[in-house]
Amino acid sequence: MSKELVTNAPKQSSYDVVIVGGAMYGSSVAWFLTNNPDFTGSVLVVERDLMYTACSTVHTNSCMRQQFSREINVRVSQFAADYVKNFRSYLGDDPRVPDLAFQSYGYMYLADNEDFANILRECHAVQVACGAGTKIMTPAEIKKAYPFYNLEDIVAGSHNLIDEGYFDGGTLFDWWKRSAREQGAEYVGNEVVSMQKNAAGSKVESVTLKSGEVISCGTVINASGPRAILTCRMAGIELPVEPRKRYTYIFDAEQRLDRDLPLTIDPTGVHMRSEGQYYLAGCPPDDDPAVDYDDYEQDHSIWQEKVWPVLANRVPQFEAIKLMNSWAGHYAFNTFDQNAILGPHNEVENFIFLNGFSGHGLQQSPAMGRGISELVIYGEYRELDLSPFGYSRIVSNEPYEEKAVI
């Protein structure tokens, strides 16, 4: 049962930038905008639920990897790793800001056939050209490093212990919100319910809030996560992004491993990793349709029938385990090519996309938030050319596919 919206009225009737959605991405843009001395405008962040009880950000596993098939995705994650490792410095050496924990357990992709092994090798070449520490490993090399794996069906693996693992995404998010507010961004617990365009249909002139206020705007940024298409349709725009359910499980093992478990991607699609004193596993469902925006109900048969058997097969010590906690979250899944959709619409020029991250969102948020802020301030990307993620590829039906989707 959905909670009734607690509304908040904005302080002004006009803002230079209105951000629809105040979770990780909305807060990333708000922080990068207000932290840039070249930006002198006003920012309004409109968030449906300022408790963030059901957004993708609070359900994330806070992962970080460089093992992608596209160079730009590798570069995006490399900036994220630098940002996380130097978080206090990026926030102006504020003594209140903590260092972020970053567990570099790495990722381990396992291939059970030569076709997939060749894809790993192709991706490896891209990653190494970017300076990533990825290594292609034989089963014997994997067994030597991680003797607990059952590798009878494995022909190769791809592994990287440098700047891959997981980090404290919750603290990053909290400080972006806090710092953006201190720097002038205004957050309201409200909801955008409609948008009004100019006569030519080339610009959004104002947005209407659920509480009734009509807010004039210079730029609208869609940071609505899995609800992105609902925000788009207010401006007469379609978007190939939908909510897909993903499951996470925290478990304990009767026989603990004698070393850290990398985030291991099994050929079945199940993944697992160390998680403090416990272990974490997750997977997509075999039947993976779009779901309702408020549907977080768990299918407990997935644990019993899919996840646990895979864990016990790949790591025999996981035959005796105890499920400690579990939850379902949503991917903002780009059905077109599983890559981010970024930048302005081709016709509604001040409507900017920040959508469709397909599970890569948290680790990509520093680079993407910075890039969108550059677009707003300078009219161009400066640090990283993020134009391959542009909406124009949707219009021209030219997918920019990312092969390394978990």
PyMOL commands that set and color helices and strands:
alter all, ss='L'
color gray80, all
select helices_A, chain A and resi 24-35+56-59+71-85+87-90+114-129+139-145+169-182+225-234+301-314+316-319+361-378+387-389+392-395
alter helices_A, ss='H'
color red, helices_A
select strands_A, chain A and resi 14-20+43-47+63-64+102-103+107-111+135-137+156-160+165-167+186-189+192-197+204-209+214-222+241-253+263-265+271-275+278-283+321-334+341-344+351-355
alter strands_A, ss='S'
color yellow, strands_A
deselect
rebuild
show_as cartoon
